[in-house]
Amino acid sequence: MTYAFMQHYWWFLVSLLGAILVFLMFVQGANSMIFSLGRNNDEQRLIVNSTGRKWEFTFTTLVTFGGAFFASFPLFYSTSFGGAYWLWMIILFSFVVQAVSYEFQNKLGNILGARTFKWFLVINGILGPLLLGGAVATFFDGSNFIVEKMNLTNSVQPVISHWANASCGLDALLDPWNLVFGLAVFFLARILGILYIINNVNNEDIRCRGSVRLIGAAVPFLILFLAFLIRTLLKDGYAYHPETGVIFMEPMKYLHNLLEMWYVLVVLLVGVVLLLYAIWKTVRSKTYIGGIWPAGIGVVLVVLCLLLCAGWNNTAYYPSNAELQSSLTIVNSCSSEFTLRTMTYVSFLVPFVLAYIIYAWRSIDKKKIDFDDIKSDEHAY
């Protein structure tokens, strides 16, 4: 295992975690439609208790994603999480509000009322995917930061990266293309949320409403995603010379990445086909409830390929719009060879963790949730 191999290996693992996180945001997608899919309090509780069984998976994956980024590419962590402070704080705060909302909405002494906490879940369902999508879009569109590694020799203030303005990351939301991708992720989360609820909730009224609203989420998603993808493939991208590390602009860099890494392109197309198949089959058949699985696999494959396209093939995965040479690559922002090698050995335990998650998931979903489950479970949300 060479140093270069481990850099690519860890970008793959981080990208995979990010892809799984996007899939697990079906929790946010379903929560954003609590009042749309559920017409009365009982139906709304069905939806809340269905997503409530899975929200820990999403939150844990988010934390793991951040931890893996910190350990493998610490300069990105310090630059983005430290510089784009308010953007990440709003995202994390919305997830904290989600956790509180699940636990306290039906507790005794709740002076705000259960409906207020349901609205908090809706807010997390909107802000979470939208802001995370906007943050990921900066991998292609760039952010306003400056890296000065020589500041390590400054004993008074050894800060090597800082934001170039006082927005602390909120300026990312001023880029319309970041918002386009953020909205695409939001509607994607809704698609996954609807497919999950159709699969997990044993209620024909909710399933019928979900099938109808699936079209309303799929159409804007396809328009927004295709617009962002086509524009990204045709625009100039951020490349670097592998020998010197000098960063430069290359016309249609991301299109070149997909053509040169043909295997990534093939996996991307497979993922798109799986997602479209799940949507088409669910809308076409009133009895088909398994769309979440092909859609989930498809989303993981598509997001994984997009992130690989952003970091592999001599590409700067976190471009700087303030100073081009401050852009981060998997070479200039990674941990030491010793750290990556040690973490690589530890990563061999990941399949066992995934096996446990699959086992826990299957145990939770042995029976589709219905009204009887809520009435008989004193711990129901």
N, C-alpha and C positions, 0 to 999 in steps of 0.2 A: 504494500500500500504506500504509494508515493504521497508527498504532501499535496500535489495537484489533484490526485485522485480523491483524497479525503476532503478537499475543498469542494469538489463537485458532488461528492457523496453527501456531505452535510447540507449543501444547498438543495439536493434532492429530498432529504428528510424534512427540512424546514418547509419546502414546497408541499410535500405530502401532508404535513400537519395543517398547513394553511388550507389545502383542498378539503381535508376532512372537516375542518372548522366551517367552511362554507356550506358543506352538506348538512352539518348539524344545526345550521341556522334555520332549519325547518321549524325549530321551536319558536324563533322570532317571527317567522313568516305566518305560522298558525296564530300566534298571539296577536298579531296585527289585525286579525280578522275575527276576533272573539265575538264582537257584536254583529258581524256580518254573517258568520256561519251559524251562530247561536241566537235564536229569536227570543228565548226566554231564559230565566235564571238557571233552570235545570240543564238546558242545552249548553249554556255558556260554561257551567261547571264541568260538563263532560269534556269540553275542549281544554279547559284549564288543567284538569286532572290528567288528561292525556299527555299534554306537553310537560306537565309537572313531573311526570315519570322520567323525563329525558333531559331536563334543563341542566342537570349536573354534568352530563356528558359535554354539553356545549361549553359551559363555564370552565371545566377542567381542561378541555382541549385548547381554549383560549389562553389559559395560564401556561400550559405546556408549550404552546407555540411561542409565546413570549420568552419562556425560559430557554428553549432550544435556540432561539435567535440570539439571546444574550450569551450563551455558552459558546456557540460556534462563530458568530459574527458580532463580537461585542461593540465594534465601532458603529455598526448600524444601530444597535440598541441604545448606545449613549447619544448618538446623533438624533435619531427619530424620537425615541421615548423621552429623551432629555430636552430636545429642542422643540419638537411639536407637542409641547406639554399639554396645552388645553385640548387639542384634538383627541389625544389618547385618554385624558382624564374624563372627558364627556362620554367617551365610549365605555370606559370602565365603570363610571358612575351609573350609566344606564343599566349595566349588567348587575350592579349591586342593588339597584332599585328593583330589578326583576326578582332577585333572590328574596328580598324583603317582602315583595308583593305576594309571592307564593305562600310564604309562611304565615303572614299576618292577616290575610284578607278575611278569613272566617274565624279568627281567634276572638275569644271573649275580651271585651274591653276595647275593641277596635272602634275608635271614635270617628274615623274617617269613612267607614262603611266599605263593604266589599266591592261596590262598584268603582270606588276611587282607586283601589288597588288593581282592579281589572284595567282601568285606563292607564295605570303605570305600566302594566304589561304591554298594552298597545303601544305606548310611547317607546318602550324598549324594542318592540317589534319593528318600529319604523326607524328609529335612530341607529340601532345596532347595525343592521345590514347597510344602511345608507352611508354611515360614516366609515365603516370598515371598507366598503367598496371604494369610497373616495380615497382612503389611505392607500389601498393597494394600487389604485390608478396612478399614484405618484411614482410607482416603479417604472412607469412608461413615460410619464409627463414631467417628472422632476419635482424637486422641492427647493426652497430657498434656505440653504445652509452653507456654512463654510467650515472646512476642516483644516486645522493648522497643527500638525503633529509636533512641530518644534516647540509648542507651548508646554510640552512635557518637561522641558528644562526650566520652566518658570516656577520657582519654588513658592511664589506668592499666589499664583492663580494657574495651576496646571490643567486648564480646560482646553482640550484639543478641538472641540467642535462646538459651534454655536449657530443659532438661527440668525439669518441676515436681516430680519426685521422683528418688530415687537408683537407679531401676531401669534407666535408660539404654535404654529401649525394650522391655525384657522384659515390662513390664506389659501390652503389647498382647496377650500370650498368655493373660492372665487374663480377657479378654473372651470369653465363649463364642461369640459370633457371629463374632469374628475366627477362632477355631478352626474353626467350621463352614465358613467360606469357604476357610480353609487346607486343610482336609480335602477340600473339593470340588476345589480345584486339584490336590491330590495324586492323587485318583482320575482327574481329567481327564488328568493327565500319564501315568497308567497306560494309559488308553484310547488315547492317542496313541502311547505306546510299543509297545503290542501291535499296533496297526495298522501302525506302521513296521516292526516285526520281521516281520510277516506279508508285507509288501511287499518287504522287503530281503533276507531270509534264505531261501535255497532249501533248505528242509528241511521235509518234510511233518509230521514228528512235532512240531516246534516250532510250526508253523502251526496244527495241530489243537489243541494245548494253548492257544495264544493265543486261538483262537475261543471256547473254553470259558471262559477267564478274562476275556474281554471282557465277558461278561454280569455277572460278579462285580464288575467295576470300574464298569460303566455304571449299574447300579441304585443303589449308594450315591451316585454322583456326581449323578444326577438328583434324588435325594431331598434331598441337602445343598444343591445349587445352587438348586433351586426354593424351598427353605425360606429361604435367604438372600435371594434375589431378591424374593420376596413380602414378606418382612419389611422389606426396604429400601424397596420402593415404597410401603409403607403407613406407614412411620414418618416422624417429623419430619425435615426436612433442613436443611442450612445454606445460607442464601441471603444475598445482600448487595444493597444499593441501588446501582445503577450510578452515580448522581450523587454520593452521599456516601461510599460505600464501607463504610457501617455494616452489620455482619453481624447477622442475626437468624434465628430458627428459623421455618421455614415448614412447615405440615402437608403431608405427602405431596409434598414438594419433588421427589423423584426421579421419581415418577409424573408430576407436572406437566411435568418436563423431557422425558420421552419423548413425552407427548401434544403438547407445544408444538413439539418438534423431531421431527415425525412421520417425517422421512426417516431419523433415527437409529433409530427404532422399527422401521421397515421393514427396515433392514439387520440389526438385531438378530434379527428373526424369520427372515430368510433364513439367517443364520448358524446358528441353532438347528436349522432344518430340514436344513441340510447335514450337521451333526454327527450328528443322529439317523438320517439316511439312510445315512451311512457305517457306523454301528454296525449298523443293521438289515440292510443288504446283506451285510456281512461275516459276520454270524451266520447269515444265511439261506443264503448260497451258499458252498460249500466251495472253489470255484475263483476267487472274487473276491478279489483281493489289493490293489486300488487304493484302499482305504478311507482311507488316510492323507491323500489329496489333498482330497477333499471335506470331511473332518473338519478338516484343517489350515486350509483357507480359512474354514470355519465358525467355528472357534475364534478366528482372527484377527479376524473380523468381530464376534463377540460381545464379546470383550475390548475391542476398539476402541470399541464403542458404550457399554460400561459406563464406560470411562474418560472418554469425551466427556460422558456424563451427569453425571459427577462434577465436571467442570471448566467446561463451557459453560453458557450460559443463566443467568448471574449466580449461579453456585454456588461455594461455598468448597470447593476440592478437598482441602484438608488441614485439617480442623476441629480446633480446640483445645478439649479438654474442661476444661482448667484455666482458661482465660480466653477467652471467646467472640470478643472483638475481636482476639485474636491469630491467629485462623484465617487461613489463606493462600488467596488467590485468584490467578487468572492476571493480575490487575491489580496487586495490592500486592506480589507476589513475583517479578515478571519482571525481566529485564535492561533496560538502557536502550534507547531507540529505535534509537540508532546500532548497538548490539551486535546487536539482533534483526534489523535491516535487513541488516547485513553477513552474519550467519549465514544469512539467508534466501537471499541470492545463492549462498552456498556450498551450500545444501541442494539447489539445482538439479542438483548432481552425483549425488544419491542414486540416480536411475534407472540410471546407469551402474554404480554399485556393486552394485545389485540384479541387474543383467544379468550381472555377473561372478560373483556368488554362484550364480545359476541355471546358468551355464555350468559352474562348478566342480562343482556338485552333480550335474549330468547326466554329467559326465566320471567322477566317482567311482562313480556307480551304473549305468554301462553294463552291468555284469554283476552278477547277484544273487550274494551271497556264499555260499560253500559250503565243505565240508571241504577240498577241493583248494586253494582260495585260501589257507587258513591254513597248510597243509602246505608250499606252494610259496613262501610269502612269508616271508623271513627276518626281516622287520621287523614281523611280525604280533604283536599284543598277546598 
